Amino acid sequence: MAATCVVRRLALSCQRYGGRPLRQQQQQGRRLASTQQAEVLKHQILAETAVSREHLTPELALHLITPSCSLWTAPPHTSPFPDPFWAFYWPGGQAVSRFILDNPALVRGKTVLDFGCGCGASGLAAKSVGAKQVTFNDIDEVAIEAVQLNASKNNIAIDDVTTSNLVGSSGHPHQVVLAGDLLYDFEFAGEVLTWLQEADRSGSLVLIGDPGRFALETHPLKATLRCLAKYELSRATLLENSGHPQALVWTFT
């Protein structure tokens, strides 16, 4: 795998929500793409990804950047997407999705928020096992288009999507909140964990997926979490996430 490839850049930067430039974008929020823009984005996604089931949730077919795709080894400047985090199935998201598929009663008949949804796998997993309603949230409008494509591929109906900034928002109307791979940056991890803790205190079941990154492991709020499950990651996933061998699912005590 070339040192200049898109995969390596993403694995090293890990700033989908962390990092000041993207955090500023999140504070402003983004509008959903127009119909014409959406069609262009979908065409680009289909052209640059491959359908894969080589992950912890083979029940779901996902449009991802895999070793068969040109972007796997392409220099970052050749990518049509600024930050295609949605094109990788990060370990925390895989763990949350696997946990939901193995424990469907946790979401069946309930309203669910897939926060920072990326490719949307966790929300799709929830919907596939009987969630009443799922809201997919990501600040990147390209991610939302990827979610739509992944939903269509799996014959799953989409209930609701939003690119709004939810961190710090008051009121937690969802019964279950899913948050995978959002704790990259120490400062922002604190903001996210505080907001998720408020959701927990409001009665939401919060499921957090993380492979053991420094931002979570060293954060004081880690003491408020308990581990629900641990999964060994596939070789393919190790190549995409700087070698974390496991992924864990956490909730608040």
C-alpha positions in Angstrom: 0.0 0.0 0.0 1.6 3.3 -1.1 2.4 5.8 1.5 0.7 8.5 -0.5 -2.6 6.7 -1.0 -6.0 7.9 0.1 -6.3 5.0 2.5 -3.1 5.9 4.3 -4.0 9.6 4.5 -7.3 8.7 6.1 -5.9 6.2 8.5 -3.3 8.7 9.7 -5.5 11.8 9.9 -8.6 10.3 11.5 -10.4 13.7 11.5 -13.9 13.1 10.2 -15.3 15.1 13.1 -12.1 15.9 15.0 -9.6 18.6 13.9 -10.4 22.3 13.7 -11.2 22.6 9.9 -13.8 19.9 10.0 -15.1 21.0 13.4 -15.8 24.4 12.0 -17.7 22.8 9.1 -19.7 20.8 11.6 -20.6 23.9 13.6 -21.9 25.5 10.4 -23.6 22.4 9.1 -24.1 21.5 5.5 -27.2 21.5 3.4 -28.3 18.3 1.7 -27.3 18.1 -1.9 -29.8 19.2 -4.5 -31.3 16.5 -6.7 -28.9 17.2 -9.5 -25.9 17.3 -7.1 -27.1 14.1 -5.5 -27.1 12.3 -8.9 -23.5 13.5 -9.6 -22.3 12.3 -6.2 -24.0 8.9 -6.6 -22.4 8.4 -9.9 -18.9 9.3 -8.4 -19.5 7.0 -5.5 -20.4 4.1 -7.8 -17.4 4.8 -10.0 -14.9 4.8 -7.1 -16.1 2.1 -4.8 -16.8 -1.6 -4.9 -19.6 -3.6 -3.1 -18.1 -5.5 -0.2 -19.2 -8.0 2.5 -15.6 -8.5 3.8 -16.2 -7.1 7.3 -17.8 -8.1 10.6 -21.3 -7.7 9.2 -21.5 -9.7 5.9 -25.2 -9.5 6.1 -24.8 -6.0 4.7 -23.4 -5.2 1.3 -21.7 -1.8 1.3 -20.2 0.5 -1.3 -16.6 0.9 0.0 -13.1 1.7 -1.2 -11.4 -1.7 -1.3 -8.0 -2.9 -2.7 -9.8 -3.5 -6.0 -10.5 0.3 -6.3 -8.1 2.8 -7.9 -8.4 5.1 -4.9 -6.9 2.4 -2.6 -3.5 3.3 -3.9 -4.1 6.7 -5.5 -2.5 9.9 -4.4 -5.0 12.0 -2.3 -5.2 14.8 -4.8 -6.7 12.5 -7.4 -9.7 11.7 -5.3 -13.0 13.4 -6.3 -13.9 13.4 -2.6 -12.3 15.8 -0.1 -12.5 13.3 2.9 -14.1 10.0 1.9 -14.4 8.6 5.4 -17.8 7.3 4.5 -16.1 4.9 2.0 -14.4 2.9 4.8 -16.1 0.7 7.3 -14.2 1.8 10.4 -13.8 -0.7 13.3 -16.0 1.0 15.8 -18.9 1.1 13.4 -18.4 -2.5 12.5 -18.5 -3.4 16.2 -21.7 -1.5 16.9 -23.4 -2.9 13.8 -22.4 -6.5 14.7 -23.7 -5.9 18.3 -27.0 -4.7 17.0 -27.4 -7.7 14.6 -26.6 -10.0 17.4 -28.9 -8.2 19.9 -31.9 -7.1 17.8 -34.2 -6.6 20.9 -32.1 -3.5 21.8 -33.5 -1.5 18.8 -36.6 -3.4 17.6 -39.6 -1.1 17.6 -37.5 1.9 18.7 -36.4 5.2 17.3 -32.6 5.2 16.5 -30.1 7.9 15.7 -27.0 6.9 13.7 -24.8 9.8 14.7 -21.8 10.5 12.4 -23.2 7.7 10.3 -20.5 7.5 7.6 -21.5 4.6 5.3 -24.6 4.1 7.4 -24.0 0.5 8.3 -25.0 0.8 11.9 -28.3 2.5 11.1 -29.0 0.0 8.4 -28.3 -2.8 10.7 -30.8 -1.4 13.2 -33.4 -0.9 10.5 -32.9 -4.5 9.2 -33.7 -6.0 12.6 -36.8 -4.0 13.2 -36.0 -0.5 14.4 -39.2 1.6 14.2 -37.4 4.7 12.7 -33.7 5.5 12.0 -32.2 8.9 11.5 -28.9 9.0 9.6 -26.7 12.0 10.6 -23.4 13.1 9.0 -22.0 16.5 8.3 -20.8 15.3 4.9 -23.5 15.4 2.2 -21.5 12.8 0.3 -21.9 10.4 3.2 -25.6 10.8 3.0 -25.6 9.9 -0.6 -23.5 6.8 0.2 -26.1 5.9 2.9 -28.8 6.1 0.3 -26.9 3.8 -2.1 -26.1 1.3 0.7 -29.7 1.3 1.8 -30.9 0.6 -1.8 -28.3 -2.2 -2.2 -29.7 -3.9 0.9 -33.4 -3.2 0.1 -33.8 -1.1 3.2 -36.0 2.0 3.3 -34.5 5.2 4.6 -36.6 7.1 7.1 -34.7 10.3 7.7 -31.4 11.9 7.0 -29.7 15.1 8.3 -26.4 17.0 8.0 -27.1 19.1 11.0 -24.6 19.6 13.8 -26.1 17.7 16.7 -23.2 18.0 19.2 -24.4 20.3 22.0 -28.0 20.3 20.9 -30.6 20.0 23.6 -33.3 17.4 23.7 -32.7 13.7 22.8 -35.8 12.3 21.1 -34.2 9.1 20.0 -34.5 6.0 22.2 -31.2 4.6 20.9 -28.1 6.6 19.8 -25.3 4.9 17.8 -21.9 6.5 17.7 -19.0 4.6 16.0 -15.5 5.9 15.4 -16.0 9.5 16.5 -13.5 9.7 19.3 -10.3 10.6 17.4 -9.5 14.0 18.8 -9.1 14.4 22.6 -10.9 17.7 22.8 -13.7 16.8 20.5 -14.0 13.4 22.2 -14.9 15.3 25.3 -17.6 17.3 23.5 -19.1 14.2 22.0 -18.9 12.1 25.2 -20.5 14.9 27.2 -23.3 15.2 24.7 -23.8 11.4 24.6 -23.8 11.3 28.3 -26.7 13.8 28.3 -28.5 11.6 25.9 -28.0 8.6 28.3 -29.3 10.7 31.2 -32.4 11.6 29.2 -33.2 7.9 28.8 -31.5 7.0 25.5 -29.5 3.8 25.1 -26.1 5.0 23.8 -23.9 2.5 22.0 -20.3 3.7 21.3 -17.9 1.8 19.0 -14.2 2.3 19.3 -11.1 0.2 18.7 -9.1 1.6 21.6 -7.9 4.9 20.3 -5.9 7.3 22.5 -8.6 10.0 22.7 -11.0 7.6 24.4 -8.5 5.5 26.4 -7.0 8.6 28.1 -10.2 10.6 28.6 -11.6 11.1 32.1 -15.1 10.2 30.8 -13.9 6.7 29.9 -14.5 5.9 33.6 -18.3 6.4 33.0 -18.4 3.7 30.4 -18.7 -0.1 30.5 -17.8 -2.6 27.8 -20.6 -4.6 26.3 -18.7 -6.5 23.6 -15.3 -7.0 22.0 -14.7 -8.2 18.4 -11.5 -9.3 16.6 -11.1 -7.4 13.4 -10.4 -8.8 9.9 -7.1 -8.4 8.2 -8.6 -6.0 5.7 -9.9 -3.8 8.4 -6.4 -3.7 10.1 -5.0 -2.2 6.9 -7.5 0.6 7.0 -7.3 1.7 10.6 -3.6 1.8 11.6 -3.6 -1.8 12.9 -6.0 -1.8 15.9 -6.7 -5.5 16.3 -10.0 -5.3 18.1 -13.1 -3.1 18.3 -15.3 -2.6 21.4 -18.8 -1.5 22.1 -19.3 0.7 25.1 -22.3 2.2 27.0 -22.7 4.4 30.0 -22.8 2.8 33.4 
